[in-house]
Amino acid sequence: MVKFLLWCILLAICWPLALVALVLYPLIWLILLPFRIAGIAVGSVMLLIGALFTLPARVVRGI
């Protein structure tokens, strides 16, 4: 909602720039999508490595 309100303000101030932003936003989102997916994958791997390092301590605590 905030992005829409900011876009409306931009539309009122400078409508050509608002139209350019309206066209370019989906293209930039598509370009950045692989980096988001890679970030999710890297974060998951880091959580897995952290879980593997703390596994012995959790096993000892469970005994």
Gaussian input, Z-matrix of N, CA and C with variables (Angstrom, degrees):
# hf/3-21g

backbone

0 1
 N
 C     1     B1
 C     2     B2     1     A1
 N     3     B3     2     A2     1     D1
 C     4     B4     3     A3     2     D2
 C     5     B5     4     A4     3     D3
 N     6     B6     5     A5     4     D4
 C     7     B7     6     A6     5     D5
 C     8     B8     7     A7     6     D6
 N     9     B9     8     A8     7     D7
 C    10    B10     9     A9     8     D8
 C    11    B11    10    A10     9     D9
 N    12    B12    11    A11    10    D10
 C    13    B13    12    A12    11    D11
 C    14    B14    13    A13    12    D12
 N    15    B15    14    A14    13    D13
 C    16    B16    15    A15    14    D14
 C    17    B17    16    A16    15    D15
 N    18    B18    17    A17    16    D16
 C    19    B19    18    A18    17    D17
 C    20    B20    19    A19    18    D18
 N    21    B21    20    A20    19    D19
 C    22    B22    21    A21    20    D20
 C    23    B23    22    A22    21    D21
 N    24    B24    23    A23    22    D22
 C    25    B25    24    A24    23    D23
 C    26    B26    25    A25    24    D24
 N    27    B27    26    A26    25    D25
 C    28    B28    27    A27    26    D26
 C    29    B29    28    A28    27    D27
 N    30    B30    29    A29    28    D28
 C    31    B31    30    A30    29    D29
 C    32    B32    31    A31    30    D30
 N    33    B33    32    A32    31    D31
 C    34    B34    33    A33    32    D32
 C    35    B35    34    A34    33    D33
 N    36    B36    35    A35    34    D34
 C    37    B37    36    A36    35    D35
 C    38    B38    37    A37    36    D36
 N    39    B39    38    A38    37    D37
 C    40    B40    39    A39    38    D38
 C    41    B41    40    A40    39    D39
 N    42    B42    41    A41    40    D40
 C    43    B43    42    A42    41    D41
 C    44    B44    43    A43    42    D42
 N    45    B45    44    A44    43    D43
 C    46    B46    45    A45    44    D44
 C    47    B47    46    A46    45    D45
 N    48    B48    47    A47    46    D46
 C    49    B49    48    A48    47    D47
 C    50    B50    49    A49    48    D48
 N    51    B51    50    A50    49    D49
 C    52    B52    51    A51    50    D50
 C    53    B53    52    A52    51    D51
 N    54    B54    53    A53    52    D52
 C    55    B55    54    A54    53    D53
 C    56    B56    55    A55    54    D54
 N    57    B57    56    A56    55    D55
 C    58    B58    57    A57    56    D56
 C    59    B59    58    A58    57    D57
 N    60    B60    59    A59    58    D58
 C    61    B61    60    A60    59    D59
 C    62    B62    61    A61    60    D60
 N    63    B63    62    A62    61    D61
 C    64    B64    63    A63    62    D62
 C    65    B65    64    A64    63    D63
 N    66    B66    65    A65    64    D64
 C    67    B67    66    A66    65    D65
 C    68    B68    67    A67    66    D66
 N    69    B69    68    A68    67    D67
 C    70    B70    69    A69    68    D68
 C    71    B71    70    A70    69    D69
 N    72    B72    71    A71    70    D70
 C    73    B73    72    A72    71    D71
 C    74    B74    73    A73    72    D72
 N    75    B75    74    A74    73    D73
 C    76    B76    75    A75    74    D74
 C    77    B77    76    A76    75    D75
 N    78    B78    77    A77    76    D76
 C    79    B79    78    A78    77    D77
 C    80    B80    79    A79    78    D78
 N    81    B81    80    A80    79    D79
 C    82    B82    81    A81    80    D80
 C    83    B83    82    A82    81    D81
 N    84    B84    83    A83    82    D82
 C    85    B85    84    A84    83    D83
 C    86    B86    85    A85    84    D84
 N    87    B87    86    A86    85    D85
 C    88    B88    87    A87    86    D86
 C    89    B89    88    A88    87    D87
 N    90    B90    89    A89    88    D88
 C    91    B91    90    A90    89    D89
 C    92    B92    91    A91    90    D90
 N    93    B93    92    A92    91    D91
 C    94    B94    93    A93    92    D92
 C    95    B95    94    A94    93    D93
 N    96    B96    95    A95    94    D94
 C    97    B97    96    A96    95    D95
 C    98    B98    97    A97    96    D96
 N    99    B99    98    A98    97    D97
 C   100   B100    99    A99    98    D98
 C   101   B101   100   A100    99    D99
 N   102   B102   101   A101   100   D100
 C   103   B103   102   A102   101   D101
 C   104   B104   103   A103   102   D102
 N   105   B105   104   A104   103   D103
 C   106   B106   105   A105   104   D104
 C   107   B107   106   A106   105   D105
 N   108   B108   107   A107   106   D106
 C   109   B109   108   A108   107   D107
 C   110   B110   109   A109   108   D108
 N   111   B111   110   A110   109   D109
 C   112   B112   111   A111   110   D110
 C   113   B113   112   A112   111   D111
 N   114   B114   113   A113   112   D112
 C   115   B115   114   A114   113   D113
 C   116   B116   115   A115   114   D114
 N   117   B117   116   A116   115   D115
 C   118   B118   117   A117   116   D116
 C   119   B119   118   A118   117   D117
 N   120   B120   119   A119   118   D118
 C   121   B121   120   A120   119   D119
 C   122   B122   121   A121   120   D120
 N   123   B123   122   A122   121   D121
 C   124   B124   123   A123   122   D122
 C   125   B125   124   A124   123   D123
 N   126   B126   125   A125   124   D124
 C   127   B127   126   A126   125   D125
 C   128   B128   127   A127   126   D126
 N   129   B129   128   A128   127   D127
 C   130   B130   129   A129   128   D128
 C   131   B131   130   A130   129   D129
 N   132   B132   131   A131   130   D130
 C   133   B133   132   A132   131   D131
 C   134   B134   133   A133   132   D132
 N   135   B135   134   A134   133   D133
 C   136   B136   135   A135   134   D134
 C   137   B137   136   A136   135   D135
 N   138   B138   137   A137   136   D136
 C   139   B139   138   A138   137   D137
 C   140   B140   139   A139   138   D138
 N   141   B141   140   A140   139   D139
 C   142   B142   141   A141   140   D140
 C   143   B143   142   A142   141   D141
 N   144   B144   143   A143   142   D142
 C   145   B145   144   A144   143   D143
 C   146   B146   145   A145   144   D144
 N   147   B147   146   A146   145   D145
 C   148   B148   147   A147   146   D146
 C   149   B149   148   A148   147   D147
 N   150   B150   149   A149   148   D148
 C   151   B151   150   A150   149   D149
 C   152   B152   151   A151   150   D150
 N   153   B153   152   A152   151   D151
 C   154   B154   153   A153   152   D152
 C   155   B155   154   A154   153   D153
 N   156   B156   155   A155   154   D154
 C   157   B157   156   A156   155   D155
 C   158   B158   157   A157   156   D156
 N   159   B159   158   A158   157   D157
 C   160   B160   159   A159   158   D158
 C   161   B161   160   A160   159   D159
 N   162   B162   161   A161   160   D160
 C   163   B163   162   A162   161   D161
 C   164   B164   163   A163   162   D162
 N   165   B165   164   A164   163   D163
 C   166   B166   165   A165   164   D164
 C   167   B167   166   A166   165   D165
 N   168   B168   167   A167   166   D166
 C   169   B169   168   A168   167   D167
 C   170   B170   169   A169   168   D168
 N   171   B171   170   A170   169   D169
 C   172   B172   171   A171   170   D170
 C   173   B173   172   A172   171   D171
 N   174   B174   173   A173   172   D172
 C   175   B175   174   A174   173   D173
 C   176   B176   175   A175   174   D174
 N   177   B177   176   A176   175   D175
 C   178   B178   177   A177   176   D176
 C   179   B179   178   A178   177   D177
 N   180   B180   179   A179   178   D178
 C   181   B181   180   A180   179   D179
 C   182   B182   181   A181   180   D180
 N   183   B183   182   A182   181   D181
 C   184   B184   183   A183   182   D182
 C   185   B185   184   A184   183   D183
 N   186   B186   185   A185   184   D184
 C   187   B187   186   A186   185   D185
 C   188   B188   187   A187   186   D186

   B1=1.4358
   B2=1.5278
   B3=1.3372
   B4=1.4567
   B5=1.5343
   B6=1.3514
   B7=1.4612
   B8=1.5216
   B9=1.3159
   B10=1.4646
   B11=1.5236
   B12=1.3205
   B13=1.4638
   B14=1.5325
   B15=1.3352
   B16=1.4557
   B17=1.5268
   B18=1.3385
   B19=1.4527
   B20=1.5295
   B21=1.3173
   B22=1.4700
   B23=1.5288
   B24=1.3245
   B25=1.4715
   B26=1.5233
   B27=1.3378
   B28=1.4509
   B29=1.5317
   B30=1.3124
   B31=1.4652
   B32=1.5233
   B33=1.3014
   B34=1.4578
   B35=1.5268
   B36=1.3190
   B37=1.4647
   B38=1.5307
   B39=1.3223
   B40=1.4615
   B41=1.5289
   B42=1.3316
   B43=1.4609
   B44=1.5312
   B45=1.3470
   B46=1.4785
   B47=1.5277
   B48=1.3192
   B49=1.4617
   B50=1.5253
   B51=1.3195
   B52=1.4637
   B53=1.5254
   B54=1.3162
   B55=1.4693
   B56=1.5246
   B57=1.3368
   B58=1.4688
   B59=1.5212
   B60=1.3243
   B61=1.4669
   B62=1.5223
   B63=1.3216
   B64=1.4660
   B65=1.5257
   B66=1.3214
   B67=1.4581
   B68=1.5290
   B69=1.3202
   B70=1.4654
   B71=1.5258
   B72=1.3290
   B73=1.4697
   B74=1.5348
   B75=1.3491
   B76=1.4688
   B77=1.5263
   B78=1.3298
   B79=1.4637
   B80=1.5263
   B81=1.3134
   B82=1.4696
   B83=1.5281
   B84=1.3380
   B85=1.4629
   B86=1.5223
   B87=1.3397
   B88=1.4639
   B89=1.5254
   B90=1.3288
   B91=1.4659
   B92=1.5284
   B93=1.3243
   B94=1.4654
   B95=1.5248
   B96=1.3265
   B97=1.4623
   B98=1.5303
   B99=1.3388
   B100=1.4781
   B101=1.5232
   B102=1.3446
   B103=1.4589
   B104=1.5282
   B105=1.3363
   B106=1.4719
   B107=1.5191
   B108=1.3385
   B109=1.4693
   B110=1.5236
   B111=1.3418
   B112=1.4669
   B113=1.5307
   B114=1.3153
   B115=1.4652
   B116=1.5170
   B117=1.3271
   B118=1.4640
   B119=1.5248
   B120=1.3487
   B121=1.4643
   B122=1.5276
   B123=1.3168
   B124=1.4657
   B125=1.5329
   B126=1.3217
   B127=1.4625
   B128=1.5185
   B129=1.3260
   B130=1.4677
   B131=1.5187
   B132=1.3220
   B133=1.4687
   B134=1.5228
   B135=1.3297
   B136=1.4682
   B137=1.5298
   B138=1.3275
   B139=1.4682
   B140=1.5296
   B141=1.3248
   B142=1.4639
   B143=1.5185
   B144=1.3180
   B145=1.4687
   B146=1.5239
   B147=1.3174
   B148=1.4655
   B149=1.5211
   B150=1.3252
   B151=1.4653
   B152=1.5246
   B153=1.3236
   B154=1.4660
   B155=1.5297
   B156=1.3407
   B157=1.4636
   B158=1.5247
   B159=1.3146
   B160=1.4631
   B161=1.5267
   B162=1.3267
   B163=1.4639
   B164=1.5289
   B165=1.3571
   B166=1.4716
   B167=1.5273
   B168=1.3029
   B169=1.4599
   B170=1.5271
   B171=1.3111
   B172=1.4722
   B173=1.5202
   B174=1.3346
   B175=1.4730
   B176=1.5146
   B177=1.3422
   B178=1.4620
   B179=1.5242
   B180=1.3207
   B181=1.4653
   B182=1.5262
   B183=1.3223
   B184=1.4618
   B185=1.5224
   B186=1.3134
   B187=1.4753
   B188=1.5105
   A1=110.95
   A2=115.89
   A3=120.14
   A4=110.20
   A5=116.03
   A6=119.15
   A7=110.83
   A8=116.39
   A9=119.78
   A10=111.16
   A11=117.12
   A12=120.12
   A13=111.67
   A14=116.58
   A15=119.87
   A16=110.89
   A17=116.47
   A18=119.68
   A19=110.76
   A20=117.58
   A21=120.77
   A22=111.16
   A23=116.95
   A24=120.21
   A25=109.62
   A26=116.59
   A27=120.38
   A28=110.91
   A29=116.70
   A30=121.18
   A31=110.84
   A32=116.53
   A33=120.15
   A34=111.46
   A35=116.90
   A36=120.53
   A37=111.26
   A38=116.12
   A39=120.38
   A40=108.38
   A41=116.43
   A42=119.44
   A43=114.24
   A44=121.70
   A45=117.64
   A46=112.59
   A47=116.41
   A48=120.03
   A49=111.14
   A50=116.75
   A51=120.54
   A52=110.81
   A53=117.52
   A54=120.13
   A55=111.45
   A56=117.08
   A57=120.32
   A58=110.06
   A59=116.82
   A60=120.75
   A61=110.58
   A62=116.94
   A63=121.33
   A64=111.24
   A65=117.44
   A66=121.66
   A67=111.11
   A68=117.67
   A69=121.07
   A70=114.07
   A71=118.85
   A72=120.85
   A73=112.55
   A74=119.85
   A75=118.34
   A76=113.28
   A77=117.10
   A78=119.88
   A79=111.14
   A80=116.66
   A81=120.40
   A82=110.15
   A83=116.89
   A84=120.58
   A85=110.18
   A86=117.63
   A87=121.05
   A88=111.74
   A89=116.83
   A90=119.90
   A91=110.74
   A92=117.89
   A93=121.53
   A94=113.92
   A95=117.96
   A96=121.36
   A97=113.57
   A98=120.60
   A99=118.76
   A100=113.55
   A101=116.97
   A102=119.29
   A103=111.01
   A104=116.75
   A105=119.92
   A106=110.82
   A107=116.19
   A108=120.41
   A109=110.04
   A110=116.89
   A111=120.14
   A112=110.47
   A113=117.99
   A114=120.77
   A115=111.96
   A116=116.90
   A117=120.29
   A118=110.37
   A119=116.19
   A120=120.21
   A121=111.06
   A122=117.50
   A123=120.88
   A124=110.43
   A125=117.18
   A126=120.20
   A127=112.09
   A128=116.53
   A129=120.22
   A130=111.50
   A131=116.84
   A132=120.29
   A133=110.41
   A134=117.14
   A135=119.94
   A136=111.43
   A137=117.30
   A138=119.65
   A139=111.13
   A140=116.91
   A141=120.25
   A142=111.21
   A143=116.89
   A144=120.39
   A145=110.33
   A146=117.50
   A147=120.40
   A148=111.61
   A149=116.95
   A150=120.07
   A151=111.07
   A152=116.83
   A153=119.41
   A154=111.55
   A155=117.47
   A156=119.92
   A157=112.12
   A158=117.78
   A159=119.67
   A160=112.30
   A161=117.81
   A162=119.98
   A163=113.49
   A164=119.41
   A165=117.30
   A166=113.46
   A167=117.78
   A168=120.08
   A169=110.44
   A170=117.71
   A171=119.79
   A172=111.21
   A173=116.21
   A174=119.74
   A175=109.80
   A176=118.31
   A177=122.25
   A178=109.86
   A179=118.17
   A180=121.05
   A181=111.89
   A182=116.05
   A183=118.81
   A184=113.35
   A185=117.97
   A186=120.93
   A187=111.21
   D1=-37.87
   D2=-179.36
   D3=-65.10
   D4=-41.03
   D5=178.77
   D6=-61.65
   D7=-39.94
   D8=179.20
   D9=-65.18
   D10=-42.26
   D11=178.58
   D12=-64.58
   D13=-40.30
   D14=176.55
   D15=-64.17
   D16=-38.17
   D17=178.08
   D18=-66.43
   D19=-38.37
   D20=177.22
   D21=-63.46
   D22=-39.61
   D23=176.99
   D24=-64.90
   D25=-42.94
   D26=177.72
   D27=-63.30
   D28=-36.85
   D29=177.82
   D30=-63.43
   D31=-39.00
   D32=179.68
   D33=-71.83
   D34=-33.88
   D35=-177.06
   D36=-82.21
   D37=-49.22
   D38=-174.45
   D39=-146.42
   D40=90.09
   D41=-172.98
   D42=-66.18
   D43=-31.58
   D44=177.40
   D45=-64.84
   D46=-39.05
   D47=178.29
   D48=-66.81
   D49=-36.25
   D50=177.82
   D51=-65.50
   D52=-39.24
   D53=178.45
   D54=-68.66
   D55=-37.81
   D56=175.94
   D57=-63.59
   D58=-42.39
   D59=178.35
   D60=-63.92
   D61=-37.29
   D62=179.48
   D63=-64.91
   D64=-34.90
   D65=-179.99
   D66=-80.16
   D67=-40.34
   D68=-174.65
   D69=-80.03
   D70=-23.99
   D71=-176.56
   D72=-57.95
   D73=-47.88
   D74=178.54
   D75=-64.90
   D76=-34.58
   D77=179.00
   D78=-66.63
   D79=-43.33
   D80=178.22
   D81=-65.56
   D82=-37.76
   D83=178.14
   D84=-61.95
   D85=-41.72
   D86=178.99
   D87=-66.99
   D88=-37.22
   D89=179.08
   D90=-67.12
   D91=-37.85
   D92=-177.10
   D93=-83.38
   D94=-10.48
   D95=-177.48
   D96=-58.85
   D97=-44.42
   D98=177.87
   D99=-60.67
   D100=-33.87
   D101=178.81
   D102=-68.38
   D103=-35.21
   D104=175.95
   D105=-65.13
   D106=-42.89
   D107=179.41
   D108=-63.95
   D109=-41.62
   D110=177.78
   D111=-64.44
   D112=-37.50
   D113=177.72
   D114=-64.22
   D115=-39.90
   D116=177.22
   D117=-64.27
   D118=-41.80
   D119=179.95
   D120=-65.24
   D121=-44.49
   D122=-179.98
   D123=-64.61
   D124=-41.16
   D125=177.33
   D126=-62.06
   D127=-39.72
   D128=178.33
   D129=-65.88
   D130=-40.84
   D131=178.21
   D132=-64.14
   D133=-40.72
   D134=178.23
   D135=-63.78
   D136=-39.87
   D137=176.38
   D138=-65.01
   D139=-38.21
   D140=178.16
   D141=-64.61
   D142=-43.74
   D143=178.72
   D144=-64.37
   D145=-41.38
   D146=177.18
   D147=-62.83
   D148=-39.35
   D149=178.46
   D150=-66.63
   D151=-37.27
   D152=179.16
   D153=-67.73
   D154=-36.77
   D155=178.97
   D156=-71.65
   D157=-31.87
   D158=-178.44
   D159=-92.96
   D160=-2.08
   D161=-179.94
   D162=-59.86
   D163=-46.57
   D164=179.92
   D165=-59.78
   D166=-37.98
   D167=179.47
   D168=-66.90
   D169=-37.85
   D170=178.96
   D171=-69.60
   D172=-34.83
   D173=178.33
   D174=-67.22
   D175=-43.47
   D176=-179.95
   D177=-65.48
   D178=-39.99
   D179=177.82
   D180=-65.56
   D181=-30.09
   D182=-178.75
   D183=-76.37
   D184=-17.59
   D185=-177.92
   D186=-79.31

